[in-house]
Amino acid sequence: MKKIGDKLHRMENIAQVLEELDNQKQQLYHILMTLIRFRTSNPPGRNEKEAQEWIADKLRKLGFQVDVFDMLTDRPNVVGKLIGAGGGKSVILNGHIDVCEDRLNDKWRRDPYDPYIENGAMIGKGSSDMKSALAAFLFVFECVRRLGYGFKGDVIFESVVGEERGEPGTKRCLEKGYRADFVIVGEPTKGGKEIHPGVGLTNGRVTIKSPYTLHLGHRRQFTHAGGGLEGANCIEKMATIIIPALNDLEKNWGVFKKHPFMPAGQSIINVFNFSGGGNIFIIPDKCTIDFTVYYLPGEEKESVQREVEDKIMRVSQGDEWLHKYPPVIEWDPEPETYHFLPCELHIDELGVQTLIGSYKEATGNDLAVGGRGMIVDSGWFSMAGMPVVTFGPGDAFWAHRIDERVELGALLAYCKTIVMFLHKWCGLVSS
């Protein structure tokens, strides 16, 4: 009878917390609005300190042991640890405070950092990516504490900087020794209706450079029959040979590279920077492109890089001039040195199954498995040997977009799922 009584008591406890989430949801919105108002765009970065101090202060008031340390100079991470009563499993709840760079701000209907609610959604910079998850975690902690509850297992909250540029915010937390039995990274997953694996990312640079410089007037001598002069326009070589080759490789990957939990076409190659020439009277003697490659969980970065190199060198061999003066290929060059590791989704892992069950109990719906692969910090935890899942209330469709938003119904459902998970995984107890 005692076990039955204990179970009923635990059910009453969690029901009380879920009711509190409903009753106090205006506080959730207030927390999110506060976070959005901090202008933490990255680039440029180095603007996160005020927001991180606000989070650190809130965590201290909630009883967390707080560690504030620099990811890079004057760019602090915040880690809060709520020591459990004992007997439960531990968890890390991870998110980044930086948002995407300011671009086309004048196209927003209002200042991107002046959040507002419209048609059941909160609109503001970083609302989906990913201040909504940080707000959800903080709101759940507030409600649990206000009702006089704590947890058996340790709960670790991480607000990191630098994710938007592949900087080592999350990596620094691992280097500081923070570990747990399971990790939830709150990146947007279609309104918290899916759990995702993550893709890896590597950046490449191709440079075509001529060993000589020719005047504009020489063009007729290397482009027309009988001109008798060796020469090339490096911009044209890049645009007509190298970039089409990358497009062709991407299409091939789209057909043949697959992952069971991702839609087709997750292996992509995107040229994001193109430079060369500039003198009206000189044949461009140098051209450079920078490009980004997504690769799938289970693939090795070095193997994917070799595929790209092989493709570029094969097409170069078919061109007389590039055969003689082949392109130079670099990987992860400065200043575009972004680091993201792929992350597999292990459905049978206990933490994942607990999360799936928690979502079902909290919302009455089934949590979808799989979806668009994203570049997120989850791979760092996977590399460190910790089971991890990407799961957040935002929607990647709205990430980095004009009038970015998060659905408030999805945000509240996410909070309920998180508190249900904490109840099942860590153990909810009276403090």
Secondary structure by P-SEA (a helix, b strand, c coil): caaaaaaaaaaaaaaaaaaaaaaaaaaaaaaaaaaaaccccccccccaaaaaaaaaaaaaaaccbbbbbbccccbbbbbbbbcccccbbbbbbbbbccccccccccccccccccccccccccccccccccaaaaaaaaaaaaaaaaacccccbbbbbbbcccccccccaaaaaaaacccccccccccccccccbbbbbbbbbbbbbbbbbcccccccccccccccccccccccaaaaaaccaaaaaaaaaaaaaaccccccccccccccccccccccccccccccbbbbbbbbbbcccccaaaaaaaaaaaaaaaaaaccccccbbbbbbccccccbbbbbbbbbbcccaaaaaaaaaaaaaccbbbbccccccccaaaaaaaabbbbbbbccccccccccccccccaaaaaaaaaaaaaaaaaacccccc
